[in-house]
Amino acid sequence: MNIPYRPLAIGLVTLAFSAVVLQRAQAGGDDYFPPVVDPLVKEECGSCHMAFAPSMLPASSWKRMMGNLKDHFGDDASVDADTAARISSYLVTNAADTGGKRYSSKLLRGVAANSAPLRITELPRWVHKHRKVPAWEWKHKDVRTKANCVACHADAEQGFYED
């Protein structure tokens, strides 16, 4: 019996390649962080800035941030105790080192396990990925701050941070 190995091999390679590409597309690759889906978190956090994906910081960071909402990067972001507890629970449950670990291992590379960084823009991986952005771009009227992800990443609110 004469088996046509070449078409079979090409078919298998194509199938394997398609599976890898599809899996990466579904996961969003290294630049995907599941967006906030809790309506309260979206409303409260998103009323002043984009509601950042909880998987971008470790749980200790979210606890530290939620523990001092009176001074939230220079603003008073205080909310009632029940609201703060619900937001904190959501952020900690989905943080990089808890529920969101699948998406954030590279982003947190180089961050000490016992540290609680508050700024995503100061994480080593974030700094590395943005190292080629010239200083004048950060000052552009449509950008103004490194935390304004949607200025450059149109799909950031859906969790995609492609270049």
N, C-alpha and C positions, 0 to 999 in steps of 0.2 A: 504494500500500500504506500502510495506516494503522498505525503502530507506537505502542503505548501507552507513551509515555516516562515518565509519572509512576510506574507500578509498577516499571518498570525502574530508574529513579533511586533509588526507595526501597529496592529490593532491593540495589543496589550500595552505597548508604550503610550499610545494615544489615550487609552482608557486611564492609565495611571496618571499621566500628565493632567488630564481633565479633572480627575478626582482631586489632585493637589490644588489646582487653580480654583476649583469650585469651593473647596474647603477654605482656602485663603480668602476668597471673595466673600463667603458667608461670614467669616470671622472678622473681616476687615483688615487682616494682616496686623502688622505691628502698630498701625496708626488708628486702631479702633478702640474706643472706650465706651462701654454701654452708657447711653445718656440717662439722665434722671427721668424716671417714669412716675414717681410719686407726685400727684397734683399739688399737694401742699408744699413740698420742697421746691417744685418748679415755680410755684407762685411766690413764695417768700424769698427764695434766693434769686430767682429770675427777675424779680421786680427791679433790681438794681444792676445786675450783671448777668451774664450767661450762667445758668446753673451748671456748675462744673461736675463732670462725672465723678462719683465717689471713688471709683477705682484709680483715680489719679494720685491719691494720697493714702498713706496708711491710717488705720483706725486712730492711732495716737494723735495724729494731726487733726483729724476731725473732732476728737474729744477736746483737744486744746483750743481749737477755733470756736467750737460751740460753747466752751466754758468762759469765753470773754467776748461776747457779742456787743458789749458796751463800747469796745474799742476794736471794731472790725476793720482793720486797715485804715484807721483814722475816722471811721464813721460809726455811729451808734446804730447797730442792726438788731437791737433787742426785740424779743418777742415774748409772749407769755410763756410760763413754765411748761404747759402741756404741749404747745407748739414746738418749743425748743427740744423737748424730750422726743417728740415724734421725728423731727428733722434729724436730730442726733442719732437716733436709733437707725434710721434709714441709711445715713451716711456711714456709720460704723459697720452695719451689716454688709454693706456693699463696698467697703473700703478695699484698697489694693491688697492688703495682707489678710483679708477675710474672704468675703464673697467675690470680690473682683480680681482675685489673684491671677486668673488665666490671662487677663488682658494687660496687666501692669508690671509683670516681672522685669521687663527691660526698662520701663520708666523709672522704677525704683532701684535699679542697679547703681551701686555706689552710695546709697543712703543707708546709714547705720540703722540697725534693727531697733535700737533704743531711742532714736531721734524722732522728733515730731515736727518736720518742716511745715511751714504754713503757706509758702508760696510755691505753686507748681512751677513757676517760671525760674525758680532757683534750683530745681532738681538737676543733677548732672546730665541726665539724658536729654532733658528739655534744652539745657544750655548747649549741649553738643549738636542737637538737631537744628538749632536756630543760630549757630555760630556765624553763618555766612550772611545773615540778614544785616544790611548796613544800618548804622545808627540813625541815619536820616529817615529810614522807613518807619522806625518806631515813633518818630515825631510827626509823621504824616497826619493830617487832620482827620482822616478816616480810621486811623489806628490808635494813636495817642497813648496806648499802654500795651505792654507785653501780655497782659491778661485779656486783651480783646481778641480772642481766638477767631471769632467769626469774621474779622476784618480780612483775614488771609485764607482761612479755612471755611469755605462757604457751607460745608455740611457738618460743622463742628457740633451744632445743636442736635444732630442725629448721631453723633458719636464718631464721625469720620474726620480725621486730621491729616489727610493726604497732603503732600506738598503741592 
